[in-house]
């Protein structure tokens, strides 16, 4: 699973994607500082 982490002024938001391409597309679309990373863990609560 690929994770997009977006760093806002007072917030950190995380989104999960099945493929690196999906995460990369979302990263390119954001104007906030952000990173993509890969993990084998699930973000499900």
mmCIF entry with sequence, helices, sheets and N, C-alpha, C, O atoms, coordinates in Angstrom:
data_MODEL
# 
_entry.id   MODEL 
# 
_entity.id                         1 
_entity.type                       polymer 
_entity.pdbx_number_of_molecules   1 
# 
_entity_poly.entity_id                      1 
_entity_poly.type                           'polypeptide(L)' 
_entity_poly.nstd_linkage                   no 
_entity_poly.nstd_monomer                   no 
_entity_poly.pdbx_seq_one_letter_code       
;(UNK)(UNK)(UNK)(UNK)(UNK)(UNK)(UNK)(UNK)(UNK)(UNK)(UNK)(UNK)(UNK)(UNK)(UNK)(UNK)
(UNK)(UNK)(UNK)(UNK)(UNK)(UNK)(UNK)(UNK)(UNK)(UNK)(UNK)(UNK)(UNK)(UNK)(UNK)(UNK)
(UNK)(UNK)(UNK)(UNK)(UNK)(UNK)(UNK)(UNK)(UNK)(UNK)(UNK)(UNK)(UNK)
;
_entity_poly.pdbx_seq_one_letter_code_can   XXXXXXXXXXXXXXXXXXXXXXXXXXXXXXXXXXXXXXXXXXXXX 
_entity_poly.pdbx_strand_id                 A 
# 
loop_
_entity_poly_seq.entity_id 
_entity_poly_seq.num 
_entity_poly_seq.mon_id 
_entity_poly_seq.hetero 
1 1  UNK n 
1 2  UNK n 
1 3  UNK n 
1 4  UNK n 
1 5  UNK n 
1 6  UNK n 
1 7  UNK n 
1 8  UNK n 
1 9  UNK n 
1 10 UNK n 
1 11 UNK n 
1 12 UNK n 
1 13 UNK n 
1 14 UNK n 
1 15 UNK n 
1 16 UNK n 
1 17 UNK n 
1 18 UNK n 
1 19 UNK n 
1 20 UNK n 
1 21 UNK n 
1 22 UNK n 
1 23 UNK n 
1 24 UNK n 
1 25 UNK n 
1 26 UNK n 
1 27 UNK n 
1 28 UNK n 
1 29 UNK n 
1 30 UNK n 
1 31 UNK n 
1 32 UNK n 
1 33 UNK n 
1 34 UNK n 
1 35 UNK n 
1 36 UNK n 
1 37 UNK n 
1 38 UNK n 
1 39 UNK n 
1 40 UNK n 
1 41 UNK n 
1 42 UNK n 
1 43 UNK n 
1 44 UNK n 
1 45 UNK n 
# 
_struct_asym.id          A 
_struct_asym.entity_id   1 
# 
_struct_conf.conf_type_id            HELX_P 
_struct_conf.id                      HELX_P1 
_struct_conf.pdbx_PDB_helix_id       AA1 
_struct_conf.beg_label_comp_id       UNK 
_struct_conf.beg_label_asym_id       A 
_struct_conf.beg_label_seq_id        20 
_struct_conf.pdbx_beg_PDB_ins_code   ? 
_struct_conf.end_label_comp_id       UNK 
_struct_conf.end_label_asym_id       A 
_struct_conf.end_label_seq_id        29 
_struct_conf.pdbx_end_PDB_ins_code   ? 
_struct_conf.beg_auth_comp_id        UNK 
_struct_conf.beg_auth_asym_id        A 
_struct_conf.beg_auth_seq_id         20 
_struct_conf.end_auth_comp_id        UNK 
_struct_conf.end_auth_asym_id        A 
_struct_conf.end_auth_seq_id         29 
_struct_conf.pdbx_PDB_helix_class    1 
_struct_conf.details                 ? 
_struct_conf.pdbx_PDB_helix_length   10 
# 
_struct_conf_type.id          HELX_P 
_struct_conf_type.criteria    ? 
_struct_conf_type.reference   ? 
# 
_struct_sheet.id               AA1 
_struct_sheet.type             ? 
_struct_sheet.number_strands   3 
_struct_sheet.details          ? 
# 
loop_
_struct_sheet_order.sheet_id 
_struct_sheet_order.range_id_1 
_struct_sheet_order.range_id_2 
_struct_sheet_order.offset 
_struct_sheet_order.sense 
AA1 1 2 ? anti-parallel 
AA1 2 3 ? anti-parallel 
# 
loop_
_struct_sheet_range.sheet_id 
_struct_sheet_range.id 
_struct_sheet_range.beg_label_comp_id 
_struct_sheet_range.beg_label_asym_id 
_struct_sheet_range.beg_label_seq_id 
_struct_sheet_range.pdbx_beg_PDB_ins_code 
_struct_sheet_range.end_label_comp_id 
_struct_sheet_range.end_label_asym_id 
_struct_sheet_range.end_label_seq_id 
_struct_sheet_range.pdbx_end_PDB_ins_code 
_struct_sheet_range.beg_auth_comp_id 
_struct_sheet_range.beg_auth_asym_id 
_struct_sheet_range.beg_auth_seq_id 
_struct_sheet_range.end_auth_comp_id 
_struct_sheet_range.end_auth_asym_id 
_struct_sheet_range.end_auth_seq_id 
AA1 1 UNK A 12 ? UNK A 17 ? UNK A 12 UNK A 17 
AA1 2 UNK A 2  ? UNK A 7  ? UNK A 2  UNK A 7  
AA1 3 UNK A 33 ? UNK A 38 ? UNK A 33 UNK A 38 
# 
loop_
_atom_site.group_PDB 
_atom_site.id 
_atom_site.type_symbol 
_atom_site.label_atom_id 
_atom_site.label_alt_id 
_atom_site.label_comp_id 
_atom_site.label_asym_id 
_atom_site.label_entity_id 
_atom_site.label_seq_id 
_atom_site.pdbx_PDB_ins_code 
_atom_site.Cartn_x 
_atom_site.Cartn_y 
_atom_site.Cartn_z 
_atom_site.occupancy 
_atom_site.B_iso_or_equiv 
_atom_site.pdbx_formal_charge 
_atom_site.auth_seq_id 
_atom_site.auth_comp_id 
_atom_site.auth_asym_id 
_atom_site.auth_atom_id 
_atom_site.pdbx_PDB_model_num 
ATOM 1   N N  . UNK A 1 1  ? 0.839   -1.167 0.000  1.00 0.00 ? 1  UNK A N  1 
ATOM 2   C CA . UNK A 1 1  ? 0.000   0.000  0.000  1.00 0.00 ? 1  UNK A CA 1 
ATOM 3   C C  . UNK A 1 1  ? 0.888   1.236  0.000  1.00 0.00 ? 1  UNK A C  1 
ATOM 4   O O  . UNK A 1 1  ? 1.907   1.289  0.690  1.00 0.00 ? 1  UNK A O  1 
ATOM 5   N N  . UNK A 1 2  ? 0.490   2.210  -0.774 1.00 0.00 ? 2  UNK A N  1 
ATOM 6   C CA . UNK A 1 2  ? 1.191   3.486  -0.851 1.00 0.00 ? 2  UNK A CA 1 
ATOM 7   C C  . UNK A 1 2  ? 0.414   4.520  -0.063 1.00 0.00 ? 2  UNK A C  1 
ATOM 8   O O  . UNK A 1 2  ? -0.816  4.544  -0.105 1.00 0.00 ? 2  UNK A O  1 
ATOM 9   N N  . UNK A 1 3  ? 1.124   5.373  0.653  1.00 0.00 ? 3  UNK A N  1 
ATOM 10  C CA . UNK A 1 3  ? 0.500   6.378  1.510  1.00 0.00 ? 3  UNK A CA 1 
ATOM 11  C C  . UNK A 1 3  ? 0.960   7.768  1.080  1.00 0.00 ? 3  UNK A C  1 
ATOM 12  O O  . UNK A 1 3  ? 2.155   8.023  0.927  1.00 0.00 ? 3  UNK A O  1 
ATOM 13  N N  . UNK A 1 4  ? -0.001  8.651  0.889  1.00 0.00 ? 4  UNK A N  1 
ATOM 14  C CA . UNK A 1 4  ? 0.280   10.058 0.628  1.00 0.00 ? 4  UNK A CA 1 
ATOM 15  C C  . UNK A 1 4  ? 0.042   10.799 1.932  1.00 0.00 ? 4  UNK A C  1 
ATOM 16  O O  . UNK A 1 4  ? -1.060  10.758 2.478  1.00 0.00 ? 4  UNK A O  1 
ATOM 17  N N  . UNK A 1 5  ? 1.065   11.474 2.433  1.00 0.00 ? 5  UNK A N  1 
ATOM 18  C CA . UNK A 1 5  ? 0.959   12.270 3.652  1.00 0.00 ? 5  UNK A CA 1 
ATOM 19  C C  . UNK A 1 5  ? 1.081   13.733 3.267  1.00 0.00 ? 5  UNK A C  1 
ATOM 20  O O  . UNK A 1 5  ? 2.076   14.155 2.678  1.00 0.00 ? 5  UNK A O  1 
ATOM 21  N N  . UNK A 1 6  ? 0.046   14.506 3.608  1.00 0.00 ? 6  UNK A N  1 
ATOM 22  C CA . UNK A 1 6  ? 0.011   15.932 3.286  1.00 0.00 ? 6  UNK A CA 1 
ATOM 23  C C  . UNK A 1 6  ? 0.159   16.718 4.582  1.00 0.00 ? 6  UNK A C  1 
ATOM 24  O O  . UNK A 1 6  ? -0.576  16.495 5.544  1.00 0.00 ? 6  UNK A O  1 
ATOM 25  N N  . UNK A 1 7  ? 1.110   17.635 4.596  1.00 0.00 ? 7  UNK A N  1 
ATOM 26  C CA . UNK A 1 7  ? 1.392   18.450 5.773  1.00 0.00 ? 7  UNK A CA 1 
ATOM 27  C C  . UNK A 1 7  ? 0.785   19.832 5.587  1.00 0.00 ? 7  UNK A C  1 
ATOM 28  O O  . UNK A 1 7  ? 1.232   20.612 4.746  1.00 0.00 ? 7  UNK A O  1 
ATOM 29  N N  . UNK A 1 8  ? -0.240  20.126 6.381  1.00 0.00 ? 8  UNK A N  1 
ATOM 30  C CA . UNK A 1 8  ? -0.874  21.435 6.345  1.00 0.00 ? 8  UNK A CA 1 
ATOM 31  C C  . UNK A 1 8  ? -0.422  22.222 7.565  1.00 0.00 ? 8  UNK A C  1 
ATOM 32  O O  . UNK A 1 8  ? 0.296   21.695 8.414  1.00 0.00 ? 8  UNK A O  1 
ATOM 33  N N  . UNK A 1 9  ? -0.834  23.468 7.655  1.00 0.00 ? 9  UNK A N  1 
ATOM 34  C CA . UNK A 1 9  ? -0.390  24.329 8.755  1.00 0.00 ? 9  UNK A CA 1 
ATOM 35  C C  . UNK A 1 9  ? -0.696  23.714 10.126 1.00 0.00 ? 9  UNK A C  1 
ATOM 36  O O  . UNK A 1 9  ? 0.188   23.634 10.979 1.00 0.00 ? 9  UNK A O  1 
ATOM 37  N N  . UNK A 1 10 ? -1.930  23.286 10.337 1.00 0.00 ? 10 UNK A N  1 
ATOM 38  C CA . UNK A 1 10 ? -2.341  22.741 11.634 1.00 0.00 ? 10 UNK A CA 1 
ATOM 39  C C  . UNK A 1 10 ? -2.793  21.292 11.549 1.00 0.00 ? 10 UNK A C  1 
ATOM 40  O O  . UNK A 1 10 ? -3.420  20.787 12.481 1.00 0.00 ? 10 UNK A O  1 
ATOM 41  N N  . UNK A 1 11 ? -2.491  20.620 10.458 1.00 0.00 ? 11 UNK A N  1 
ATOM 42  C CA . UNK A 1 11 ? -3.027  19.292 10.213 1.00 0.00 ? 11 UNK A CA 1 
ATOM 43  C C  . UNK A 1 11 ? -2.047  18.424 9.443  1.00 0.00 ? 11 UNK A C  1 
ATOM 44  O O  . UNK A 1 11 ? -1.196  18.922 8.706  1.00 0.00 ? 11 UNK A O  1 
ATOM 45  N N  . UNK A 1 12 ? -2.182  17.125 9.627  1.00 0.00 ? 12 UNK A N  1 
ATOM 46  C CA . UNK A 1 12 ? -1.495  16.150 8.779  1.00 0.00 ? 12 UNK A CA 1 
ATOM 47  C C  . UNK A 1 12 ? -2.578  15.197 8.286  1.00 0.00 ? 12 UNK A C  1 
ATOM 48  O O  . UNK A 1 12 ? -3.314  14.618 9.084  1.00 0.00 ? 12 UNK A O  1 
ATOM 49  N N  . UNK A 1 13 ? -2.671  15.038 6.976  1.00 0.00 ? 13 UNK A N  1 
ATOM 50  C CA . UNK A 1 13 ? -3.672  14.139 6.402  1.00 0.00 ? 13 UNK A CA 1 
ATOM 51  C C  . UNK A 1 13 ? -2.964  13.009 5.673  1.00 0.00 ? 13 UNK A C  1 
ATOM 52  O O  . UNK A 1 13 ? -1.932  13.215 5.034  1.00 0.00 ? 13 UNK A O  1 
ATOM 53  N N  . UNK A 1 14 ? -3.536  11.800 5.776  1.00 0.00 ? 14 UNK A N  1 
ATOM 54  C CA . UNK A 1 14 ? -2.953  10.627 5.128  1.00 0.00 ? 14 UNK A CA 1 
ATOM 55  C C  . UNK A 1 14 ? -4.009  9.936  4.274  1.00 0.00 ? 14 UNK A C  1 
ATOM 56  O O  . UNK A 1 14 ? -5.159  9.777  4.684  1.00 0.00 ? 14 UNK A O  1 
ATOM 57  N N  . UNK A 1 15 ? -3.590  9.527  3.071  1.00 0.00 ? 15 UNK A N  1 
ATOM 58  C CA . UNK A 1 15 ? -4.473  8.836  2.141  1.00 0.00 ? 15 UNK A CA 1 
ATOM 59  C C  . UNK A 1 15 ? -3.759  7.587  1.652  1.00 0.00 ? 15 UNK A C  1 
ATOM 60  O O  . UNK A 1 15 ? -2.554  7.621  1.402  1.00 0.00 ? 15 UNK A O  1 
ATOM 61  N N  . UNK A 1 16 ? -4.485  6.487  1.515  1.00 0.00 ? 16 UNK A N  1 
ATOM 62  C CA . UNK A 1 16 ? -3.855  5.256  1.048  1.00 0.00 ? 16 UNK A CA 1 
ATOM 63  C C  . UNK A 1 16 ? -4.267  4.939  -0.378 1.00 0.00 ? 16 UNK A C  1 
ATOM 64  O O  . UNK A 1 16 ? -5.388  5.220  -0.799 1.00 0.00 ? 16 UNK A O  1 
ATOM 65  N N  . UNK A 1 17 ? -3.321  4.338  -1.122 1.00 0.00 ? 17 UNK A N  1 
ATOM 66  C CA . UNK A 1 17 ? -3.526  3.989  -2.523 1.00 0.00 ? 17 UNK A CA 1 
ATOM 67  C C  . UNK A 1 17 ? -2.988  2.585  -2.765 1.00 0.00 ? 17 UNK A C  1 
ATOM 68  O O  . UNK A 1 17 ? -2.049  2.144  -2.101 1.00 0.00 ? 17 UNK A O  1 
ATOM 69  N N  . UNK A 1 18 ? -3.585  1.897  -3.711 1.00 0.00 ? 18 UNK A N  1 
ATOM 70  C CA . UNK A 1 18 ? -3.138  0.549  -4.060 1.00 0.00 ? 18 UNK A CA 1 
ATOM 71  C C  . UNK A 1 18 ? -1.857  0.559  -4.883 1.00 0.00 ? 18 UNK A C  1 
ATOM 72  O O  . UNK A 1 18 ? -1.028  -0.342 -4.752 1.00 0.00 ? 18 UNK A O  1 
ATOM 73  N N  . UNK A 1 19 ? -1.687  1.574  -5.733 1.00 0.00 ? 19 UNK A N  1 
ATOM 74  C CA . UNK A 1 19 ? -0.516  1.599  -6.614 1.00 0.00 ? 19 UNK A CA 1 
ATOM 75  C C  . UNK A 1 19 ? 0.290   2.880  -6.425 1.00 0.00 ? 19 UNK A C  1 
ATOM 76  O O  . UNK A 1 19 ? -0.229  3.907  -5.987 1.00 0.00 ? 19 UNK A O  1 
ATOM 77  N N  . UNK A 1 20 ? 1.559   2.790  -6.766 1.00 0.00 ? 20 UNK A N  1 
ATOM 78  C CA . UNK A 1 20 ? 2.435   3.958  -6.696 1.00 0.00 ? 20 UNK A CA 1 
ATOM 79  C C  . UNK A 1 20 ? 1.974   5.034  -7.677 1.00 0.00 ? 20 UNK A C  1 
ATOM 80  O O  . UNK A 1 20 ? 2.069   6.227  -7.388 1.00 0.00 ? 20 UNK A O  1 
ATOM 81  N N  . UNK A 1 21 ? 1.479   4.610  -8.826 1.00 0.00 ? 21 UNK A N  1 
ATOM 82  C CA . UNK A 1 21 ? 1.026   5.562  -9.842 1.00 0.00 ? 21 UNK A CA 1 
ATOM 83  C C  . UNK A 1 21 ? -0.128  6.422  -9.326 1.00 0.00 ? 21 UNK A C  1 
ATOM 84  O O  . UNK A 1 21 ? -0.160  7.630  -9.560 1.00 0.00 ? 21 UNK A O  1 
ATOM 85  N N  . UNK A 1 22 ? -1.078  5.794  -8.620 1.00 0.00 ? 22 UNK A N  1 
ATOM 86  C CA . UNK A 1 22 ? -2.200  6.544  -8.039 1.00 0.00 ? 22 UNK A CA 1 
ATOM 87  C C  . UNK A 1 22 ? -1.703  7.562  -7.019 1.00 0.00 ? 22 UNK A C  1 
ATOM 88  O O  . UNK A 1 22 ? -2.137  8.714  -7.015 1.00 0.00 ? 22 UNK A O  1 
ATOM 89  N N  . UNK A 1 23 ? -0.793  7.128  -6.160 1.00 0.00 ? 23 UNK A N  1 
ATOM 90  C CA . UNK A 1 23 ? -0.246  8.017  -5.129 1.00 0.00 ? 23 UNK A CA 1 
ATOM 91  C C  . UNK A 1 23 ? 0.537   9.162  -5.763 1.00 0.00 ? 23 UNK A C  1 
ATOM 92  O O  . UNK A 1 23 ? 0.439   10.306 -5.319 1.00 0.00 ? 23 UNK A O  1 
ATOM 93  N N  . UNK A 1 24 ? 1.308   8.856  -6.794 1.00 0.00 ? 24 UNK A N  1 
ATOM 94  C CA . UNK A 1 24 ? 2.103   9.876  -7.485 1.00 0.00 ? 24 UNK A CA 1 
ATOM 95  C C  . UNK A 1 24 ? 1.201   10.921 -8.135 1.00 0.00 ? 24 UNK A C  1 
ATOM 96  O O  . UNK A 1 24 ? 1.496   12.115 -8.090 1.00 0.00 ? 24 UNK A O  1 
ATOM 97  N N  . UNK A 1 25 ? 0.110   10.476 -8.732 1.00 0.00 ? 25 UNK A N  1 
ATOM 98  C CA . UNK A 1 25 ? -0.850  11.383 -9.368 1.00 0.00 ? 25 UNK A CA 1 
ATOM 99  C C  . UNK A 1 25 ? -1.449  12.337 -8.330 1.00 0.00 ? 25 UNK A C  1 
ATOM 100 O O  . UNK A 1 25 ? -1.566  13.537 -8.578 1.00 0.00 ? 25 UNK A O  1 
ATOM 101 N N  . UNK A 1 26 ? -1.826  11.800 -7.174 1.00 0.00 ? 26 UNK A N  1 
ATOM 102 C CA . UNK A 1 26 ? -2.398  12.628 -6.106 1.00 0.00 ? 26 UNK A CA 1 
ATOM 103 C C  . UNK A 1 26 ? -1.349  13.594 -5.559 1.00 0.00 ? 26 UNK A C  1 
ATOM 104 O O  . UNK A 1 26 ? -1.672  14.740 -5.246 1.00 0.00 ? 26 UNK A O  1 
ATOM 105 N N  . UNK A 1 27 ? -0.105  13.148 -5.442 1.00 0.00 ? 27 UNK A N  1 
ATOM 106 C CA . UNK A 1 27 ? 0.978   14.011 -4.973 1.00 0.00 ? 27 UNK A CA 1 
ATOM 107 C C  . UNK A 1 27 ? 1.175   15.187 -5.926 1.00 0.00 ? 27 UNK A C  1 
ATOM 108 O O  . UNK A 1 27 ? 1.340   16.325 -5.487 1.00 0.00 ? 27 UNK A O  1 
ATOM 109 N N  . UNK A 1 28 ? 1.156   14.915 -7.203 1.00 0.00 ? 28 UNK A N  1 
ATOM 110 C CA . UNK A 1 28 ? 1.334   15.973 -8.198 1.00 0.00 ? 28 UNK A CA 1 
ATOM 111 C C  . UNK A 1 28 ? 0.177   16.968 -8.190 1.00 0.00 ? 28 UNK A C  1 
ATOM 112 O O  . UNK A 1 28 ? 0.350   18.121 -8.586 1.00 0.00 ? 28 UNK A O  1 
ATOM 113 N N  . UNK A 1 29 ? -1.001  16.535 -7.743 1.00 0.00 ? 29 UNK A N  1 
ATOM 114 C CA . UNK A 1 29 ? -2.187  17.395 -7.737 1.00 0.00 ? 29 UNK A CA 1 
ATOM 115 C C  . UNK A 1 29 ? -2.272  18.296 -6.504 1.00 0.00 ? 29 UNK A C  1 
ATOM 116 O O  . UNK A 1 29 ? -3.038  19.260 -6.499 1.00 0.00 ? 29 UNK A O  1 
ATOM 117 N N  . UNK A 1 30 ? -1.498  17.995 -5.464 1.00 0.00 ? 30 UNK A N  1 
ATOM 118 C CA . UNK A 1 30 ? -1.582  18.799 -4.245 1.00 0.00 ? 30 UNK A CA 1 
ATOM 119 C C  . UNK A 1 30 ? -0.631  19.996 -4.306 1.00 0.00 ? 30 UNK A C  1 
ATOM 120 O O  . UNK A 1 30 ? 0.423   19.946 -4.940 1.00 0.00 ? 30 UNK A O  1 
ATOM 121 N N  . UNK A 1 31 ? -1.035  21.064 -3.630 1.00 0.00 ? 31 UNK A N  1 
ATOM 122 C CA . UNK A 1 31 ? -0.179  22.260 -3.562 1.00 0.00 ? 31 UNK A CA 1 
ATOM 123 C C  . UNK A 1 31 ? 0.492   22.379 -2.198 1.00 0.00 ? 31 UNK A C  1 
ATOM 124 O O  . UNK A 1 31 ? 1.313   23.270 -1.982 1.00 0.00 ? 31 UNK A O  1 
ATOM 125 N N  . UNK A 1 32 ? 0.143   21.483 -1.280 1.00 0.00 ? 32 UNK A N  1 
ATOM 126 C CA . UNK A 1 32 ? 0.718   21.478 0.063  1.00 0.00 ? 32 UNK A CA 1 
ATOM 127 C C  . UNK A 1 32 ? 2.001   20.631 0.068  1.00 0.00 ? 32 UNK A C  1 
ATOM 128 O O  . UNK A 1 32 ? 2.187   19.786 -0.808 1.00 0.00 ? 32 UNK A O  1 
ATOM 129 N N  . UNK A 1 33 ? 2.884   20.856 1.052  1.00 0.00 ? 33 UNK A N  1 
ATOM 130 C CA . UNK A 1 33 ? 4.034   19.962 1.200  1.00 0.00 ? 33 UNK A CA 1 
ATOM 131 C C  . UNK A 1 33 ? 3.528   18.537 1.464  1.00 0.00 ? 33 UNK A C  1 
ATOM 132 O O  . UNK A 1 33 ? 2.627   18.338 2.279  1.00 0.00 ? 33 UNK A O  1 
ATOM 133 N N  . UNK A 1 34 ? 4.108   17.556 0.777  1.00 0.00 ? 34 UNK A N  1 
ATOM 134 C CA . UNK A 1 34 ? 3.617   16.186 0.903  1.00 0.00 ? 34 UNK A CA 1 
ATOM 135 C C  . UNK A 1 34 ? 4.696   15.189 0.509  1.00 0.00 ? 34 UNK A C  1 
ATOM 136 O O  . UNK A 1 34 ? 5.661   15.526 -0.178 1.00 0.00 ? 34 UNK A O  1 
ATOM 137 N N  . UNK A 1 35 ? 4.508   13.950 0.962  1.00 0.00 ? 35 UNK A N  1 
ATOM 138 C CA . UNK A 1 35 ? 5.397   12.849 0.592  1.00 0.00 ? 35 UNK A CA 1 
ATOM 139 C C  . UNK A 1 35 ? 4.552   11.614 0.284  1.00 0.00 ? 35 UNK A C  1 
ATOM 140 O O  . UNK A 1 35 ? 3.417   11.500 0.745  1.00 0.00 ? 35 UNK A O  1 
ATOM 141 N N  . UNK A 1 36 ? 5.115   10.692 -0.498 1.00 0.00 ? 36 UNK A N  1 
ATOM 142 C CA . UNK A 1 36 ? 4.512   9.373  -0.636 1.00 0.00 ? 36 UNK A CA 1 
ATOM 143 C C  . UNK A 1 36 ? 5.482   8.365  -0.035 1.00 0.00 ? 36 UNK A C  1 
ATOM 144 O O  . UNK A 1 36 ? 6.700   8.533  -0.091 1.00 0.00 ? 36 UNK A O  1 
ATOM 145 N N  . UNK A 1 37 ? 4.909   7.319  0.537  1.00 0.00 ? 37 UNK A N  1 
ATOM 146 C CA . UNK A 1 37 ? 5.723   6.265  1.136  1.00 0.00 ? 37 UNK A CA 1 
ATOM 147 C C  . UNK A 1 37 ? 5.020   4.929  0.928  1.00 0.00 ? 37 UNK A C  1 
ATOM 148 O O  . UNK A 1 37 ? 3.836   4.882  0.594  1.00 0.00 ? 37 UNK A O  1 
ATOM 149 N N  . UNK A 1 38 ? 5.765   3.845  1.129  1.00 0.00 ? 38 UNK A N  1 
ATOM 150 C CA . UNK A 1 38 ? 5.221   2.499  0.966  1.00 0.00 ? 38 UNK A CA 1 
ATOM 151 C C  . UNK A 1 38 ? 5.218   1.796  2.310  1.00 0.00 ? 38 UNK A C  1 
ATOM 152 O O  . UNK A 1 38 ? 6.167   1.919  3.083  1.00 0.00 ? 38 UNK A O  1 
ATOM 153 N N  . UNK A 1 39 ? 4.149   1.056  2.589  1.00 0.00 ? 39 UNK A N  1 
ATOM 154 C CA . UNK A 1 39 ? 4.073   0.293  3.831  1.00 0.00 ? 39 UNK A CA 1 
ATOM 155 C C  . UNK A 1 39 ? 3.298   -0.994 3.598  1.00 0.00 ? 39 UNK A C  1 
ATOM 156 O O  . UNK A 1 39 ? 2.492   -1.089 2.672  1.00 0.00 ? 39 UNK A O  1 
ATOM 157 N N  . UNK A 1 40 ? 3.547   -1.974 4.438  1.00 0.00 ? 40 UNK A N  1 
ATOM 158 C CA . UNK A 1 40 ? 2.769   -3.211 4.404  1.00 0.00 ? 40 UNK A CA 1 
ATOM 159 C C  . UNK A 1 40 ? 1.688   -3.184 5.476  1.00 0.00 ? 40 UNK A C  1 
ATOM 160 O O  . UNK A 1 40 ? 0.907   -4.129 5.590  1.00 0.00 ? 40 UNK A O  1 
ATOM 161 N N  . UNK A 1 41 ? 1.633   -2.113 6.262  1.00 0.00 ? 41 UNK A N  1 
ATOM 162 C CA . UNK A 1 41 ? 0.617   -1.964 7.303  1.00 0.00 ? 41 UNK A CA 1 
ATOM 163 C C  . UNK A 1 41 ? -0.629  -1.314 6.735  1.00 0.00 ? 41 UNK A C  1 
ATOM 164 O O  . UNK A 1 41 ? -0.563  -0.598 5.736  1.00 0.00 ? 41 UNK A O  1 
ATOM 165 N N  . UNK A 1 42 ? -1.764  -1.561 7.369  1.00 0.00 ? 42 UNK A N  1 
ATOM 166 C CA . UNK A 1 42 ? -3.023  -0.957 6.938  1.00 0.00 ? 42 UNK A CA 1 
ATOM 167 C C  . UNK A 1 42 ? -3.333  0.265  7.786  1.00 0.00 ? 42 UNK A C  1 
ATOM 168 O O  . UNK A 1 42 ? -3.030  0.283  8.979  1.00 0.00 ? 42 UNK A O  1 
ATOM 169 N N  . UNK A 1 43 ? -3.938  1.297  7.178  1.00 0.00 ? 43 UNK A N  1 
ATOM 170 C CA . UNK A 1 43 ? -4.347  2.491  7.912  1.00 0.00 ? 43 UNK A CA 1 
ATOM 171 C C  . UNK A 1 43 ? -5.759  2.360  8.455  1.00 0.00 ? 43 UNK A C  1 
ATOM 172 O O  . UNK A 1 43 ? -6.256  3.279  9.106  1.00 0.00 ? 43 UNK A O  1 
ATOM 173 N N  . UNK A 1 44 ? -6.416  1.234  8.199  1.00 0.00 ? 44 UNK A N  1 
ATOM 174 C CA . UNK A 1 44 ? -7.797  1.052  8.650  1.00 0.00 ? 44 UNK A CA 1 
ATOM 175 C C  . UNK A 1 44 ? -7.869  1.073  10.173 1.00 0.00 ? 44 UNK A C  1 
ATOM 176 O O  . UNK A 1 44 ? -7.044  0.469  10.859 1.00 0.00 ? 44 UNK A O  1 
ATOM 177 N N  . UNK A 1 45 ? -8.860  1.774  10.679 1.00 0.00 ? 45 UNK A N  1 
ATOM 178 C CA . UNK A 1 45 ? -9.022  1.896  12.140 1.00 0.00 ? 45 UNK A CA 1 
ATOM 179 C C  . UNK A 1 45 ? -9.829  0.759  12.698 1.00 0.00 ? 45 UNK A C  1 
ATOM 180 O O  . UNK A 1 45 ? -10.062 0.702  13.905 1.00 0.00 ? 45 UNK A O  1 
# 
